[in-house]
Amino acid sequence: MASAPPHLLGEAAASPAALRRFLHGLPGVDQVGCEARTASLSTRSIKTTSKAWALDLAISTIDLTTLEGQDTVGKVRALCAKALHPDPADASCPRVAAICVYPDLVATARAALGDSNVRVASVATAFPSGRSSLDVKLQDTRDAVSAGAHEVDMVIDRGAFLSGDYQRAFDEIVATKQACGTAHLKVILETGELMTYDNVRRASWLSMLAGADFIKTSTGKVQPAATMPVTLVMLQAVRDFRDATGRQVGVKAAGGISTAKDAIRYLVMVNETVGDDWLDPAWFRIGASRLLNDLLMQRTKLTTGRYCGPDYFTLD
Amino acid sequence: MSFEYAPAPESRSVVDLKSSYGLFIDGNWVDGSAHSFKSVSPATEEVLAEISEASDDDVDAAVKAARRAFTRVWAPMSGVERAKYLYRIARILQERARELAVLESLDNGKPIKESRDVDVPLVAAYFFYYAGWADKLDHAGMGTNPQPLGVAGQVIPWNFPLLMLAWKIAPALACGNTVVLKPAETTSLTALLFAEICQQADLPPGVVNIVTGAGDTGRAVVAHPGVDKVAFTGSTEVGKAIARTVAGTNKSVTLELGGKAANIVFDDAPLDQAVEGIVNGIFFNQGHVCCAGSRLLVQESVYDDVLTRLKQRMATLRIGDPLDKNTDIGAINSAEQLAKIRELSEVGETEGAERWSAPCELPDRGFWFAPTIFTGVSQAHRIAREEIFGPVLSVLTFRTPAEAVEKANNTPFGLSAGVWTDKGSRILWVANRLRAGVVWSNTFNRFDPTSPFGGYKESGFGREGGRHGLEAYLAH
């Protein structure tokens, strides 16, 4: 899309028909080829110094997440403590990028994190289904922001998107972005419900055109959550979008990434698809709860030469 | 921040290299009666081993051994029993896969990820596939009782040393023939390791004979009056010489020769995957692939877009130590081949095409050539007509599907082609008009034992692989 004239992008938002024409004019994605590419990227062998570097980067890109009905103030405080000092025994261990919680726990997280550089992200817009009126979704967003959320993770209206009502999905993102004020907006595509890579590419472009600061794969509540092929299509989309508009958009892979090995594969994919510019917590995130402990375990193994049992790492 | 990959070399210790190798004739290792020559690692120019050169007498001994094995043991043996040997060989190939992959990368220069993930798994797959045919030949559609031809003289190239051996030996043995095989002089080592595997599998002596050497040895194999069937994979020039040698004899021949495949990208193609396919089509195995997609035909309306993406992608290719697990592009197989690639690339520039190479550092020692594309190429340029057999892509454009087909077919070769479009009807329309033995749609350089492979025109005749591959080794 290097050559797409900017006025075309403006036109895309001008009418439902123009938006549809634009999204359906994007190059298709060949499923077999896309999956073969990620399989080939997964064979990269990351060892010794590069592994140490990648483990630290992976830790620093984590949105440490708890999104359960049974979440408590105590659990969020514990999670915040872990975010600040993932490995209490090793001061050189980097902090995670953010804590991700429901809106009612944002204030707790802000208080626990103080003025550290760990961000607070809140899901909003009737997460995870998005099945609510626009007013309710926007109020949800405003609640999160006024409680102090730095980042808002919204869900797109999959019903509207899948039925072809792109304009409605687009308008909701625009409205939510407005409700965010200065908070960063991450738009969750819920790729597990979009079914095709063509749809993932269209939803990515739709979200970026509507003003997303980040595009995010999944809520974590639908299977499959993040997969490598889906994330690859989204990385190609942000690369092409920057080529066309000059604006850089971040990518967040969320859900299902639970081992250090997987996390490193994602970082390799980022490196070889969009390069250094995205190898930074400001532009690439991994949404996870279990992943951090495996990263810490591998990190300890790398420095001490020995594996410690899981009891040596805190549960949250 | 920048993500550097630390060296991740596969260990050489799994390979037990001998300082010198003899010939494998009649189940035994014998010293060649002529000279010996050296096999070097193209990545470092390190001498790996001394290899015997088979003289005419050695070839004669090999053919006689193959004849004895054919008449006394292999042809009379039931298909069920032959299959057992082939299955056993296939299993040993899998068991020793790592050793074979490391040796192949050492000797040939191809990246370990290709020898490990493509060559060696396919080698085992071809043996398994043809093992399955050995007791079903009556049902292959070639009459009720098809018979083997006798002794097959097989000459193979250096680009896929072990895989080409498998393409030749597996169907020949399944059909009840015995073989005398000559590997390429720069890449004999995996064929010699295969001979060890034949011993390990208790294959009856003389069923497989390996004679090493250069052109003279190959000529002796092809010209030997005791050879009933000649199978060759290699250059069109040598293929023509072989055709002249066997003319007027009773020998049957299959030739798999050069190519100058068109990889056609339409404007509605899945572009990111098409770029992967272009890269895989020409840079896989350093472009030392007879069916390489060495002519890229791009529809004008997406030309800029495709070129931008292609250059971005090429900049991420990792060139270097073939044994490093993260290497994408290995070494050029020989100084001679490197000189040929350089010469044709210079001709490309002289003829006015624009050259662009991926920014990369090449090692000081060994034979290396950076992945390169030429734009502004026309059909008249030598780089669009001749097989370069290296990591060099010629880019041409077209406007209409008819023009794409016309340009794609406008070559003396006809081995393979690729079509990239999201439109199914266009794939079929184009594929039906392409004069190429293999047409890949929305992929490139995919191989499978069940699929026949072979050329039109100067790319040769006969088919290898699949049920069709049996025809070359059966009288019917």
Interface residues (C-beta under 8 A of the other chain):
Chain A: M1 A2 S3 P27 G28 V29 D30 V32 G33 C34 A36 R37 T43 R44 S45 I46 K47 T48 T49 S50 K51 W53 A54 L57 Q236 D243 L267 V268 N271 E272 D276 L279 D280
Chain B: M1 S2 F3 E4 Y5 A6 P7 A8 K113 D117 D268 A269 P270 L271 D272 Q273 E276 G277 D304 D305 T308 R309 T316 K325 N326 D422 N442 T443
